[in-house]
Amino acid sequence: MTYTVYLKKSAEKELKDLPEDVHDRIVKQLLALKGDPRPRGSKKLRGREGYRIRVGDYRILYVIDESKKMVEIVSVAHRRKIYR
């Protein structure tokens, strides 16, 4: 089943501000979410809705809407800044 990946405006800005090598790795992960929104290594967040994926020292936070078959990317940032 294919999902639609949607980036919030804030996540889009965070993604644009990343170094080019990190940006490319994260985009690759975002595209992979279309086919499998819960890939190996993803974890359900505690204390808030959604999931997270690790990409080196960076994290992707996202929410899955099963009824619309949509993955909404909430935030993309370094692990020191992502949970604040």
mmCIF file of the N, C-alpha and C atoms, coordinates in Angstrom:
data_MODEL
# 
_entry.id   MODEL 
# 
loop_
_atom_site.group_PDB 
_atom_site.id 
_atom_site.type_symbol 
_atom_site.label_atom_id 
_atom_site.label_alt_id 
_atom_site.label_comp_id 
_atom_site.label_asym_id 
_atom_site.label_entity_id 
_atom_site.label_seq_id 
_atom_site.pdbx_PDB_ins_code 
_atom_site.Cartn_x 
_atom_site.Cartn_y 
_atom_site.Cartn_z 
_atom_site.occupancy 
_atom_site.B_iso_or_equiv 
_atom_site.pdbx_formal_charge 
_atom_site.auth_seq_id 
_atom_site.auth_comp_id 
_atom_site.auth_asym_id 
_atom_site.auth_atom_id 
_atom_site.pdbx_PDB_model_num 
ATOM 1   N N  . MET A 1 1  ? 0.846  -1.176 0.000  1.00 0.00 ? 1  MET A N  1 
ATOM 2   C CA . MET A 1 1  ? 0.000  0.000  0.000  1.00 0.00 ? 1  MET A CA 1 
ATOM 3   C C  . MET A 1 1  ? 0.893  1.242  0.000  1.00 0.00 ? 1  MET A C  1 
ATOM 4   N N  . THR A 1 2  ? 0.605  2.181  -0.862 1.00 0.00 ? 2  THR A N  1 
ATOM 5   C CA . THR A 1 2  ? 1.404  3.397  -0.970 1.00 0.00 ? 2  THR A CA 1 
ATOM 6   C C  . THR A 1 2  ? 0.786  4.516  -0.137 1.00 0.00 ? 2  THR A C  1 
ATOM 7   N N  . TYR A 1 3  ? 1.622  5.206  0.597  1.00 0.00 ? 3  TYR A N  1 
ATOM 8   C CA . TYR A 1 3  ? 1.200  6.343  1.409  1.00 0.00 ? 3  TYR A CA 1 
ATOM 9   C C  . TYR A 1 3  ? 1.673  7.633  0.748  1.00 0.00 ? 3  TYR A C  1 
ATOM 10  N N  . THR A 1 4  ? 0.989  8.724  1.056  1.00 0.00 ? 4  THR A N  1 
ATOM 11  C CA . THR A 1 4  ? 1.411  10.043 0.607  1.00 0.00 ? 4  THR A CA 1 
ATOM 12  C C  . THR A 1 4  ? 2.254  10.656 1.720  1.00 0.00 ? 4  THR A C  1 
ATOM 13  N N  . VAL A 1 5  ? 3.387  11.230 1.386  1.00 0.00 ? 5  VAL A N  1 
ATOM 14  C CA . VAL A 1 5  ? 4.242  11.886 2.381  1.00 0.00 ? 5  VAL A CA 1 
ATOM 15  C C  . VAL A 1 5  ? 4.054  13.386 2.249  1.00 0.00 ? 5  VAL A C  1 
ATOM 16  N N  . TYR A 1 6  ? 3.646  14.018 3.360  1.00 0.00 ? 6  TYR A N  1 
ATOM 17  C CA . TYR A 1 6  ? 3.388  15.458 3.395  1.00 0.00 ? 6  TYR A CA 1 
ATOM 18  C C  . TYR A 1 6  ? 4.314  16.093 4.424  1.00 0.00 ? 6  TYR A C  1 
ATOM 19  N N  . LEU A 1 7  ? 5.010  17.159 4.046  1.00 0.00 ? 7  LEU A N  1 
ATOM 20  C CA . LEU A 1 7  ? 5.880  17.881 4.976  1.00 0.00 ? 7  LEU A CA 1 
ATOM 21  C C  . LEU A 1 7  ? 5.189  19.148 5.453  1.00 0.00 ? 7  LEU A C  1 
ATOM 22  N N  . LYS A 1 8  ? 5.152  19.336 6.775  1.00 0.00 ? 8  LYS A N  1 
ATOM 23  C CA . LYS A 1 8  ? 4.656  20.607 7.298  1.00 0.00 ? 8  LYS A CA 1 
ATOM 24  C C  . LYS A 1 8  ? 5.631  21.699 6.868  1.00 0.00 ? 8  LYS A C  1 
ATOM 25  N N  . LYS A 1 9  ? 5.158  22.924 6.800  1.00 0.00 ? 9  LYS A N  1 
ATOM 26  C CA . LYS A 1 9  ? 6.013  24.054 6.383  1.00 0.00 ? 9  LYS A CA 1 
ATOM 27  C C  . LYS A 1 9  ? 7.257  24.151 7.270  1.00 0.00 ? 9  LYS A C  1 
ATOM 28  N N  . SER A 1 10 ? 7.075  23.965 8.575  1.00 0.00 ? 10 SER A N  1 
ATOM 29  C CA . SER A 1 10 ? 8.213  24.063 9.497  1.00 0.00 ? 10 SER A CA 1 
ATOM 30  C C  . SER A 1 10 ? 9.236  22.954 9.222  1.00 0.00 ? 10 SER A C  1 
ATOM 31  N N  . ALA A 1 11 ? 8.760  21.748 8.924  1.00 0.00 ? 11 ALA A N  1 
ATOM 32  C CA . ALA A 1 11 ? 9.669  20.639 8.619  1.00 0.00 ? 11 ALA A CA 1 
ATOM 33  C C  . ALA A 1 11 ? 10.388 20.883 7.297  1.00 0.00 ? 11 ALA A C  1 
ATOM 34  N N  . GLU A 1 12 ? 9.685  21.484 6.343  1.00 0.00 ? 12 GLU A N  1 
ATOM 35  C CA . GLU A 1 12 ? 10.289 21.809 5.050  1.00 0.00 ? 12 GLU A CA 1 
ATOM 36  C C  . GLU A 1 12 ? 11.445 22.792 5.234  1.00 0.00 ? 12 GLU A C  1 
ATOM 37  N N  . LYS A 1 13 ? 11.242 23.793 6.096  1.00 0.00 ? 13 LYS A N  1 
ATOM 38  C CA . LYS A 1 13 ? 12.280 24.788 6.368  1.00 0.00 ? 13 LYS A CA 1 
ATOM 39  C C  . LYS A 1 13 ? 13.473 24.130 7.073  1.00 0.00 ? 13 LYS A C  1 
ATOM 40  N N  . GLU A 1 14 ? 13.181 23.272 8.060  1.00 0.00 ? 14 GLU A N  1 
ATOM 41  C CA . GLU A 1 14 ? 14.256 22.573 8.771  1.00 0.00 ? 14 GLU A CA 1 
ATOM 42  C C  . GLU A 1 14 ? 15.076 21.716 7.805  1.00 0.00 ? 14 GLU A C  1 
ATOM 43  N N  . LEU A 1 15 ? 14.401 21.057 6.888  1.00 0.00 ? 15 LEU A N  1 
ATOM 44  C CA . LEU A 1 15 ? 15.074 20.203 5.914  1.00 0.00 ? 15 LEU A CA 1 
ATOM 45  C C  . LEU A 1 15 ? 15.979 21.020 4.995  1.00 0.00 ? 15 LEU A C  1 
ATOM 46  N N  . LYS A 1 16 ? 15.495 22.187 4.579  1.00 0.00 ? 16 LYS A N  1 
ATOM 47  C CA . LYS A 1 16 ? 16.265 23.068 3.691  1.00 0.00 ? 16 LYS A CA 1 
ATOM 48  C C  . LYS A 1 16 ? 17.552 23.567 4.352  1.00 0.00 ? 16 LYS A C  1 
ATOM 49  N N  . ASP A 1 17 ? 17.501 23.754 5.675  1.00 0.00 ? 17 ASP A N  1 
ATOM 50  C CA . ASP A 1 17 ? 18.633 24.309 6.412  1.00 0.00 ? 17 ASP A CA 1 
ATOM 51  C C  . ASP A 1 17 ? 19.713 23.279 6.760  1.00 0.00 ? 17 ASP A C  1 
ATOM 52  N N  . LEU A 1 18 ? 19.485 22.012 6.460  1.00 0.00 ? 18 LEU A N  1 
ATOM 53  C CA . LEU A 1 18 ? 20.450 20.961 6.805  1.00 0.00 ? 18 LEU A CA 1 
ATOM 54  C C  . LEU A 1 18 ? 21.622 20.932 5.828  1.00 0.00 ? 18 LEU A C  1 
ATOM 55  N N  . PRO A 1 19 ? 22.772 20.401 6.279  1.00 0.00 ? 19 PRO A N  1 
ATOM 56  C CA . PRO A 1 19 ? 23.905 20.218 5.363  1.00 0.00 ? 19 PRO A CA 1 
ATOM 57  C C  . PRO A 1 19 ? 23.500 19.288 4.212  1.00 0.00 ? 19 PRO A C  1 
ATOM 58  N N  . GLU A 1 20 ? 24.097 19.475 3.053  1.00 0.00 ? 20 GLU A N  1 
ATOM 59  C CA . GLU A 1 20 ? 23.685 18.758 1.838  1.00 0.00 ? 20 GLU A CA 1 
ATOM 60  C C  . GLU A 1 20 ? 23.741 17.233 1.978  1.00 0.00 ? 20 GLU A C  1 
ATOM 61  N N  . ASP A 1 21 ? 24.811 16.706 2.596  1.00 0.00 ? 21 ASP A N  1 
ATOM 62  C CA . ASP A 1 21 ? 24.917 15.245 2.725  1.00 0.00 ? 21 ASP A CA 1 
ATOM 63  C C  . ASP A 1 21 ? 23.821 14.671 3.618  1.00 0.00 ? 21 ASP A C  1 
ATOM 64  N N  . VAL A 1 22 ? 23.509 15.370 4.706  1.00 0.00 ? 22 VAL A N  1 
ATOM 65  C CA . VAL A 1 22 ? 22.445 14.939 5.616  1.00 0.00 ? 22 VAL A CA 1 
ATOM 66  C C  . VAL A 1 22 ? 21.091 15.080 4.913  1.00 0.00 ? 22 VAL A C  1 
ATOM 67  N N  . HIS A 1 23 ? 20.912 16.182 4.207  1.00 0.00 ? 23 HIS A N  1 
ATOM 68  C CA . HIS A 1 23 ? 19.669 16.443 3.465  1.00 0.00 ? 23 HIS A CA 1 
ATOM 69  C C  . HIS A 1 23 ? 19.361 15.279 2.522  1.00 0.00 ? 23 HIS A C  1 
ATOM 70  N N  . ASP A 1 24 ? 20.355 14.828 1.772  1.00 0.00 ? 24 ASP A N  1 
ATOM 71  C CA . ASP A 1 24 ? 20.156 13.744 0.811  1.00 0.00 ? 24 ASP A CA 1 
ATOM 72  C C  . ASP A 1 24 ? 19.762 12.437 1.495  1.00 0.00 ? 24 ASP A C  1 
ATOM 73  N N  . ARG A 1 25 ? 20.410 12.129 2.623  1.00 0.00 ? 25 ARG A N  1 
ATOM 74  C CA . ARG A 1 25 ? 20.080 10.892 3.354  1.00 0.00 ? 25 ARG A CA 1 
ATOM 75  C C  . ARG A 1 25 ? 18.668 10.952 3.918  1.00 0.00 ? 25 ARG A C  1 
ATOM 76  N N  . ILE A 1 26 ? 18.270 12.122 4.406  1.00 0.00 ? 26 ILE A N  1 
ATOM 77  C CA . ILE A 1 26 ? 16.929 12.264 4.976  1.00 0.00 ? 26 ILE A CA 1 
ATOM 78  C C  . ILE A 1 26 ? 15.867 12.182 3.888  1.00 0.00 ? 26 ILE A C  1 
ATOM 79  N N  . VAL A 1 27 ? 16.097 12.806 2.748  1.00 0.00 ? 27 VAL A N  1 
ATOM 80  C CA . VAL A 1 27 ? 15.139 12.733 1.635  1.00 0.00 ? 27 VAL A CA 1 
ATOM 81  C C  . VAL A 1 27 ? 14.953 11.272 1.209  1.00 0.00 ? 27 VAL A C  1 
ATOM 82  N N  . LYS A 1 28 ? 16.028 10.517 1.193  1.00 0.00 ? 28 LYS A N  1 
ATOM 83  C CA . LYS A 1 28 ? 15.948 9.096  0.844  1.00 0.00 ? 28 LYS A CA 1 
ATOM 84  C C  . LYS A 1 28 ? 15.036 8.353  1.831  1.00 0.00 ? 28 LYS A C  1 
ATOM 85  N N  . GLN A 1 29 ? 15.172 8.660  3.121  1.00 0.00 ? 29 GLN A N  1 
ATOM 86  C CA . GLN A 1 29 ? 14.318 8.043  4.141  1.00 0.00 ? 29 GLN A CA 1 
ATOM 87  C C  . GLN A 1 29 ? 12.858 8.474  3.978  1.00 0.00 ? 29 GLN A C  1 
ATOM 88  N N  . LEU A 1 30 ? 12.641 9.749  3.662  1.00 0.00 ? 30 LEU A N  1 
ATOM 89  C CA . LEU A 1 30 ? 11.275 10.250 3.484  1.00 0.00 ? 30 LEU A CA 1 
ATOM 90  C C  . LEU A 1 30 ? 10.594 9.537  2.320  1.00 0.00 ? 30 LEU A C  1 
ATOM 91  N N  . LEU A 1 31 ? 11.308 9.322  1.246  1.00 0.00 ? 31 LEU A N  1 
ATOM 92  C CA . LEU A 1 31 ? 10.740 8.617  0.093  1.00 0.00 ? 31 LEU A CA 1 
ATOM 93  C C  . LEU A 1 31 ? 10.434 7.156  0.434  1.00 0.00 ? 31 LEU A C  1 
ATOM 94  N N  . ALA A 1 32 ? 11.252 6.557  1.287  1.00 0.00 ? 32 ALA A N  1 
ATOM 95  C CA . ALA A 1 32 ? 11.022 5.167  1.698  1.00 0.00 ? 32 ALA A CA 1 
ATOM 96  C C  . ALA A 1 32 ? 9.756  5.033  2.542  1.00 0.00 ? 32 ALA A C  1 
ATOM 97  N N  . LEU A 1 33 ? 9.341  6.118  3.214  1.00 0.00 ? 33 LEU A N  1 
ATOM 98  C CA . LEU A 1 33 ? 8.124  6.076  4.031  1.00 0.00 ? 33 LEU A CA 1 
ATOM 99  C C  . LEU A 1 33 ? 6.871  5.868  3.187  1.00 0.00 ? 33 LEU A C  1 
ATOM 100 N N  . LYS A 1 34 ? 6.940  6.189  1.902  1.00 0.00 ? 34 LYS A N  1 
ATOM 101 C CA . LYS A 1 34 ? 5.786  5.970  1.014  1.00 0.00 ? 34 LYS A CA 1 
ATOM 102 C C  . LYS A 1 34 ? 5.386  4.501  0.984  1.00 0.00 ? 34 LYS A C  1 
ATOM 103 N N  . GLY A 1 35 ? 6.356  3.624  0.940  1.00 0.00 ? 35 GLY A N  1 
ATOM 104 C CA . GLY A 1 35 ? 6.082  2.195  0.858  1.00 0.00 ? 35 GLY A CA 1 
ATOM 105 C C  . GLY A 1 35 ? 5.878  1.534  2.207  1.00 0.00 ? 35 GLY A C  1 
ATOM 106 N N  . ASP A 1 36 ? 6.565  2.028  3.232  1.00 0.00 ? 36 ASP A N  1 
ATOM 107 C CA . ASP A 1 36 ? 6.481  1.436  4.568  1.00 0.00 ? 36 ASP A CA 1 
ATOM 108 C C  . ASP A 1 36 ? 6.598  2.540  5.614  1.00 0.00 ? 36 ASP A C  1 
ATOM 109 N N  . PRO A 1 37 ? 5.464  2.996  6.177  1.00 0.00 ? 37 PRO A N  1 
ATOM 110 C CA . PRO A 1 37 ? 5.520  4.091  7.147  1.00 0.00 ? 37 PRO A CA 1 
ATOM 111 C C  . PRO A 1 37 ? 6.076  3.688  8.517  1.00 0.00 ? 37 PRO A C  1 
ATOM 112 N N  . ARG A 1 38 ? 6.241  2.396  8.741  1.00 0.00 ? 38 ARG A N  1 
ATOM 113 C CA . ARG A 1 38 ? 6.832  1.920  9.993  1.00 0.00 ? 38 ARG A CA 1 
ATOM 114 C C  . ARG A 1 38 ? 8.027  1.018  9.676  1.00 0.00 ? 38 ARG A C  1 
ATOM 115 N N  . PRO A 1 39 ? 9.094  1.607  9.121  1.00 0.00 ? 39 PRO A N  1 
ATOM 116 C CA . PRO A 1 39 ? 10.251 0.783  8.742  1.00 0.00 ? 39 PRO A CA 1 
ATOM 117 C C  . PRO A 1 39 ? 10.973 0.246  9.968  1.00 0.00 ? 39 PRO A C  1 
ATOM 118 N N  . ARG A 1 40 ? 11.830 -0.713 9.727  1.00 0.00 ? 40 ARG A N  1 
ATOM 119 C CA . ARG A 1 40 ? 12.643 -1.269 10.802 1.00 0.00 ? 40 ARG A CA 1 
ATOM 120 C C  . ARG A 1 40 ? 13.464 -0.137 11.415 1.00 0.00 ? 40 ARG A C  1 
ATOM 121 N N  . GLY A 1 41 ? 13.456 -0.060 12.732 1.00 0.00 ? 41 GLY A N  1 
ATOM 122 C CA . GLY A 1 41 ? 14.203 0.995  13.405 1.00 0.00 ? 41 GLY A CA 1 
ATOM 123 C C  . GLY A 1 41 ? 13.348 2.182  13.805 1.00 0.00 ? 41 GLY A C  1 
ATOM 124 N N  . SER A 1 42 ? 12.124 2.271  13.291 1.00 0.00 ? 42 SER A N  1 
ATOM 125 C CA . SER A 1 42 ? 11.252 3.380  13.699 1.00 0.00 ? 42 SER A CA 1 
ATOM 126 C C  . SER A 1 42 ? 10.700 3.065  15.086 1.00 0.00 ? 42 SER A C  1 
ATOM 127 N N  . LYS A 1 43 ? 10.443 4.099  15.855 1.00 0.00 ? 43 LYS A N  1 
ATOM 128 C CA . LYS A 1 43 ? 9.917  3.905  17.206 1.00 0.00 ? 43 LYS A CA 1 
ATOM 129 C C  . LYS A 1 43 ? 8.726  4.808  17.432 1.00 0.00 ? 43 LYS A C  1 
ATOM 130 N N  . LYS A 1 44 ? 7.747  4.273  18.166 1.00 0.00 ? 44 LYS A N  1 
ATOM 131 C CA . LYS A 1 44 ? 6.591  5.070  18.551 1.00 0.00 ? 44 LYS A CA 1 
ATOM 132 C C  . LYS A 1 44 ? 7.039  6.018  19.652 1.00 0.00 ? 44 LYS A C  1 
ATOM 133 N N  . LEU A 1 45 ? 6.606  7.268  19.562 1.00 0.00 ? 45 LEU A N  1 
ATOM 134 C CA . LEU A 1 45 ? 6.992  8.264  20.559 1.00 0.00 ? 45 LEU A CA 1 
ATOM 135 C C  . LEU A 1 45 ? 6.183  8.083  21.834 1.00 0.00 ? 45 LEU A C  1 
ATOM 136 N N  . ARG A 1 46 ? 6.809  8.386  22.950 1.00 0.00 ? 46 ARG A N  1 
ATOM 137 C CA . ARG A 1 46 ? 6.103  8.384  24.226 1.00 0.00 ? 46 ARG A CA 1 
ATOM 138 C C  . ARG A 1 46 ? 5.833  9.824  24.613 1.00 0.00 ? 46 ARG A C  1 
ATOM 139 N N  . GLY A 1 47 ? 4.648  10.086 25.133 1.00 0.00 ? 47 GLY A N  1 
ATOM 140 C CA . GLY A 1 47 ? 4.315  11.431 25.578 1.00 0.00 ? 47 GLY A CA 1 
ATOM 141 C C  . GLY A 1 47 ? 3.742  12.318 24.490 1.00 0.00 ? 47 GLY A C  1 
ATOM 142 N N  . ARG A 1 48 ? 3.740  11.849 23.267 1.00 0.00 ? 48 ARG A N  1 
ATOM 143 C CA . ARG A 1 48 ? 3.129  12.578 22.153 1.00 0.00 ? 48 ARG A CA 1 
ATOM 144 C C  . ARG A 1 48 ? 2.801  11.587 21.044 1.00 0.00 ? 48 ARG A C  1 
ATOM 145 N N  . GLU A 1 49 ? 1.971  12.025 20.131 1.00 0.00 ? 49 GLU A N  1 
ATOM 146 C CA . GLU A 1 49 ? 1.555  11.177 19.021 1.00 0.00 ? 49 GLU A CA 1 
ATOM 147 C C  . GLU A 1 49 ? 2.668  11.091 17.981 1.00 0.00 ? 49 GLU A C  1 
ATOM 148 N N  . GLY A 1 50 ? 2.814  9.939  17.356 1.00 0.00 ? 50 GLY A N  1 
ATOM 149 C CA . GLY A 1 50 ? 3.720  9.833  16.227 1.00 0.00 ? 50 GLY A CA 1 
ATOM 150 C C  . GLY A 1 50 ? 4.854  8.850  16.406 1.00 0.00 ? 50 GLY A C  1 
ATOM 151 N N  . TYR A 1 51 ? 5.756  8.896  15.430 1.00 0.00 ? 51 TYR A N  1 
ATOM 152 C CA . TYR A 1 51 ? 6.900  7.995  15.352 1.00 0.00 ? 51 TYR A CA 1 
ATOM 153 C C  . TYR A 1 51 ? 8.162  8.800  15.070 1.00 0.00 ? 51 TYR A C  1 
ATOM 154 N N  . ARG A 1 52 ? 9.313  8.133  15.229 1.00 0.00 ? 52 ARG A N  1 
ATOM 155 C CA . ARG A 1 52 ? 10.571 8.774  14.879 1.00 0.00 ? 52 ARG A CA 1 
ATOM 156 C C  . ARG A 1 52 ? 11.478 7.784  14.175 1.00 0.00 ? 52 ARG A C  1 
ATOM 157 N N  . ILE A 1 53 ? 12.297 8.333  13.289 1.00 0.00 ? 53 ILE A N  1 
ATOM 158 C CA . ILE A 1 53 ? 13.313 7.553  12.585 1.00 0.00 ? 53 ILE A CA 1 
ATOM 159 C C  . ILE A 1 53 ? 14.647 8.237  12.822 1.00 0.00 ? 53 ILE A C  1 
ATOM 160 N N  . ARG A 1 54 ? 15.684 7.443  13.056 1.00 0.00 ? 54 ARG A N  1 
ATOM 161 C CA . ARG A 1 54 ? 17.039 7.977  13.206 1.00 0.00 ? 54 ARG A CA 1 
ATOM 162 C C  . ARG A 1 54 ? 17.742 7.960  11.864 1.00 0.00 ? 54 ARG A C  1 
ATOM 163 N N  . VAL A 1 55 ? 18.423 9.062  11.560 1.00 0.00 ? 55 VAL A N  1 
ATOM 164 C CA . VAL A 1 55 ? 19.285 9.150  10.373 1.00 0.00 ? 55 VAL A CA 1 
ATOM 165 C C  . VAL A 1 55 ? 20.583 9.765  10.876 1.00 0.00 ? 55 VAL A C  1 
ATOM 166 N N  . GLY A 1 56 ? 21.502 8.915  11.317 1.00 0.00 ? 56 GLY A N  1 
ATOM 167 C CA . GLY A 1 56 ? 22.731 9.410  11.934 1.00 0.00 ? 56 GLY A CA 1 
ATOM 168 C C  . GLY A 1 56 ? 22.386 10.143 13.221 1.00 0.00 ? 56 GLY A C  1 
ATOM 169 N N  . ASP A 1 57 ? 22.853 11.384 13.351 1.00 0.00 ? 57 ASP A N  1 
ATOM 170 C CA . ASP A 1 57 ? 22.558 12.196 14.535 1.00 0.00 ? 57 ASP A CA 1 
ATOM 171 C C  . ASP A 1 57 ? 21.273 12.999 14.375 1.00 0.00 ? 57 ASP A C  1 
ATOM 172 N N  . TYR A 1 58 ? 20.555 12.796 13.303 1.00 0.00 ? 58 TYR A N  1 
ATOM 173 C CA . TYR A 1 58 ? 19.325 13.540 13.028 1.00 0.00 ? 58 TYR A CA 1 
ATOM 174 C C  . TYR A 1 58 ? 18.109 12.650 13.223 1.00 0.00 ? 58 TYR A C  1 
ATOM 175 N N  . ARG A 1 59 ? 16.972 13.285 13.488 1.00 0.00 ? 59 ARG A N  1 
ATOM 176 C CA . ARG A 1 59 ? 15.727 12.566 13.707 1.00 0.00 ? 59 ARG A CA 1 
ATOM 177 C C  . ARG A 1 59 ? 14.635 13.123 12.808 1.00 0.00 ? 59 ARG A C  1 
ATOM 178 N N  . ILE A 1 60 ? 13.742 12.230 12.381 1.00 0.00 ? 60 ILE A N  1 
ATOM 179 C CA . ILE A 1 60 ? 12.551 12.609 11.623 1.00 0.00 ? 60 ILE A CA 1 
ATOM 180 C C  . ILE A 1 60 ? 11.362 12.231 12.498 1.00 0.00 ? 60 ILE A C  1 
ATOM 181 N N  . LEU A 1 61 ? 10.539 13.206 12.865 1.00 0.00 ? 61 LEU A N  1 
ATOM 182 C CA . LEU A 1 61 ? 9.323  12.938 13.626 1.00 0.00 ? 61 LEU A CA 1 
ATOM 183 C C  . LEU A 1 61 ? 8.144  13.021 12.676 1.00 0.00 ? 61 LEU A C  1 
ATOM 184 N N  . TYR A 1 62 ? 7.251  12.043 12.757 1.00 0.00 ? 62 TYR A N  1 
ATOM 185 C CA . TYR A 1 62 ? 6.119  12.030 11.837 1.00 0.00 ? 62 TYR A CA 1 
ATOM 186 C C  . TYR A 1 62 ? 4.901  11.352 12.451 1.00 0.00 ? 62 TYR A C  1 
ATOM 187 N N  . VAL A 1 63 ? 3.744  11.634 11.855 1.00 0.00 ? 63 VAL A N  1 
ATOM 188 C CA . VAL A 1 63 ? 2.461  11.085 12.285 1.00 0.00 ? 63 VAL A CA 1 
ATOM 189 C C  . VAL A 1 63 ? 1.861  10.347 11.095 1.00 0.00 ? 63 VAL A C  1 
ATOM 190 N N  . ILE A 1 64 ? 1.241  9.202  11.361 1.00 0.00 ? 64 ILE A N  1 
ATOM 191 C CA . ILE A 1 64 ? 0.612  8.415  10.300 1.00 0.00 ? 64 ILE A CA 1 
ATOM 192 C C  . ILE A 1 64 ? -0.902 8.542  10.415 1.00 0.00 ? 64 ILE A C  1 
ATOM 193 N N  . ASP A 1 65 ? -1.556 8.897  9.314  1.00 0.00 ? 65 ASP A N  1 
ATOM 194 C CA . ASP A 1 65 ? -3.018 8.937  9.247  1.00 0.00 ? 65 ASP A CA 1 
ATOM 195 C C  . ASP A 1 65 ? -3.454 7.764  8.373  1.00 0.00 ? 65 ASP A C  1 
ATOM 196 N N  . GLU A 1 66 ? -3.857 6.677  9.017  1.00 0.00 ? 66 GLU A N  1 
ATOM 197 C CA . GLU A 1 66 ? -4.219 5.452  8.290  1.00 0.00 ? 66 GLU A CA 1 
ATOM 198 C C  . GLU A 1 66 ? -5.443 5.646  7.404  1.00 0.00 ? 66 GLU A C  1 
ATOM 199 N N  . SER A 1 67 ? -6.407 6.457  7.854  1.00 0.00 ? 67 SER A N  1 
ATOM 200 C CA . SER A 1 67 ? -7.639 6.635  7.075  1.00 0.00 ? 67 SER A CA 1 
ATOM 201 C C  . SER A 1 67 ? -7.375 7.319  5.733  1.00 0.00 ? 67 SER A C  1 
ATOM 202 N N  . LYS A 1 68 ? -6.408 8.237  5.703  1.00 0.00 ? 68 LYS A N  1 
ATOM 203 C CA . LYS A 1 68 ? -6.075 8.956  4.465  1.00 0.00 ? 68 LYS A CA 1 
ATOM 204 C C  . LYS A 1 68 ? -4.843 8.377  3.771  1.00 0.00 ? 68 LYS A C  1 
ATOM 205 N N  . LYS A 1 69 ? -4.223 7.357  4.388  1.00 0.00 ? 69 LYS A N  1 
ATOM 206 C CA . LYS A 1 69 ? -2.980 6.774  3.875  1.00 0.00 ? 69 LYS A CA 1 
ATOM 207 C C  . LYS A 1 69 ? -1.933 7.873  3.665  1.00 0.00 ? 69 LYS A C  1 
ATOM 208 N N  . MET A 1 70 ? -1.734 8.666  4.739  1.00 0.00 ? 70 MET A N  1 
ATOM 209 C CA . MET A 1 70 ? -0.833 9.810  4.662  1.00 0.00 ? 70 MET A CA 1 
ATOM 210 C C  . MET A 1 70 ? 0.168  9.786  5.818  1.00 0.00 ? 70 MET A C  1 
ATOM 211 N N  . VAL A 1 71 ? 1.408  10.146 5.514  1.00 0.00 ? 71 VAL A N  1 
ATOM 212 C CA . VAL A 1 71 ? 2.455  10.311 6.522  1.00 0.00 ? 71 VAL A CA 1 
ATOM 213 C C  . VAL A 1 71 ? 2.774  11.797 6.566  1.00 0.00 ? 71 VAL A C  1 
ATOM 214 N N  . GLU A 1 72 ? 2.556  12.432 7.726  1.00 0.00 ? 72 GLU A N  1 
ATOM 215 C CA . GLU A 1 72 ? 2.835  13.864 7.875  1.00 0.00 ? 72 GLU A CA 1 
ATOM 216 C C  . GLU A 1 72 ? 4.141  14.038 8.638  1.00 0.00 ? 72 GLU A C  1 
ATOM 217 N N  . ILE A 1 73 ? 5.127  14.646 8.000  1.00 0.00 ? 73 ILE A N  1 
ATOM 218 C CA . ILE A 1 73 ? 6.422  14.897 8.628  1.00 0.00 ? 73 ILE A CA 1 
ATOM 219 C C  . ILE A 1 73 ? 6.279  16.147 9.486  1.00 0.00 ? 73 ILE A C  1 
ATOM 220 N N  . VAL A 1 74 ? 6.472  15.984 10.779 1.00 0.00 ? 74 VAL A N  1 
ATOM 221 C CA . VAL A 1 74 ? 6.281  17.071 11.736 1.00 0.00 ? 74 VAL A CA 1 
ATOM 222 C C  . VAL A 1 74 ? 7.560  17.877 11.926 1.00 0.00 ? 74 VAL A C  1 
ATOM 223 N N  . SER A 1 75 ? 8.697  17.176 12.019 1.00 0.00 ? 75 SER A N  1 
ATOM 224 C CA . SER A 1 75 ? 9.952  17.872 12.288 1.00 0.00 ? 75 SER A CA 1 
ATOM 225 C C  . SER A 1 75 ? 11.146 17.045 11.810 1.00 0.00 ? 75 SER A C  1 
ATOM 226 N N  . VAL A 1 76 ? 12.200 17.749 11.403 1.00 0.00 ? 76 VAL A N  1 
ATOM 227 C CA . VAL A 1 76 ? 13.467 17.133 10.999 1.00 0.00 ? 76 VAL A CA 1 
ATOM 228 C C  . VAL A 1 76 ? 14.561 17.985 11.622 1.00 0.00 ? 76 VAL A C  1 
ATOM 229 N N  . ALA A 1 77 ? 15.341 17.404 12.551 1.00 0.00 ? 77 ALA A N  1 
ATOM 230 C CA . ALA A 1 77 ? 16.371 18.204 13.223 1.00 0.00 ? 77 ALA A CA 1 
ATOM 231 C C  . ALA A 1 77 ? 17.412 17.296 13.881 1.00 0.00 ? 77 ALA A C  1 
ATOM 232 N N  . HIS A 1 78 ? 18.474 17.923 14.369 1.00 0.00 ? 78 HIS A N  1 
ATOM 233 C CA . HIS A 1 78 ? 19.512 17.221 15.105 1.00 0.00 ? 78 HIS A CA 1 
ATOM 234 C C  . HIS A 1 78 ? 18.905 16.676 16.393 1.00 0.00 ? 78 HIS A C  1 
ATOM 235 N N  . ARG A 1 79 ? 19.439 15.579 16.869 1.00 0.00 ? 79 ARG A N  1 
ATOM 236 C CA . ARG A 1 79 ? 18.852 14.927 18.043 1.00 0.00 ? 79 ARG A CA 1 
ATOM 237 C C  . ARG A 1 79 ? 18.855 15.809 19.291 1.00 0.00 ? 79 ARG A C  1 
ATOM 238 N N  . ARG A 1 80 ? 19.795 16.751 19.374 1.00 0.00 ? 80 ARG A N  1 
ATOM 239 C CA . ARG A 1 80 ? 19.830 17.659 20.527 1.00 0.00 ? 80 ARG A CA 1 
ATOM 240 C C  . ARG A 1 80 ? 18.657 18.624 20.532 1.00 0.00 ? 80 ARG A C  1 
ATOM 241 N N  . LYS A 1 81 ? 18.121 18.935 19.354 1.00 0.00 ? 81 LYS A N  1 
ATOM 242 C CA . LYS A 1 81 ? 17.088 19.969 19.241 1.00 0.00 ? 81 LYS A CA 1 
ATOM 243 C C  . LYS A 1 81 ? 15.685 19.422 18.993 1.00 0.00 ? 81 LYS A C  1 
ATOM 244 N N  . ILE A 1 82 ? 15.571 18.194 18.567 1.00 0.00 ? 82 ILE A N  1 
ATOM 245 C CA . ILE A 1 82 ? 14.298 17.689 18.046 1.00 0.00 ? 82 ILE A CA 1 
ATOM 246 C C  . ILE A 1 82 ? 13.193 17.567 19.090 1.00 0.00 ? 82 ILE A C  1 
ATOM 247 N N  . TYR A 1 83 ? 13.511 17.182 20.306 1.00 0.00 ? 83 TYR A N  1 
ATOM 248 C CA . TYR A 1 83 ? 12.465 16.907 21.292 1.00 0.00 ? 83 TYR A CA 1 
ATOM 249 C C  . TYR A 1 83 ? 12.094 18.112 22.141 1.00 0.00 ? 83 TYR A C  1 
ATOM 250 N N  . ARG A 1 84 ? 12.653 19.268 21.845 1.00 0.00 ? 84 ARG A N  1 
ATOM 251 C CA . ARG A 1 84 ? 12.359 20.470 22.644 1.00 0.00 ? 84 ARG A CA 1 
ATOM 252 C C  . ARG A 1 84 ? 11.119 21.155 22.174 1.00 0.00 ? 84 ARG A C  1 
# 
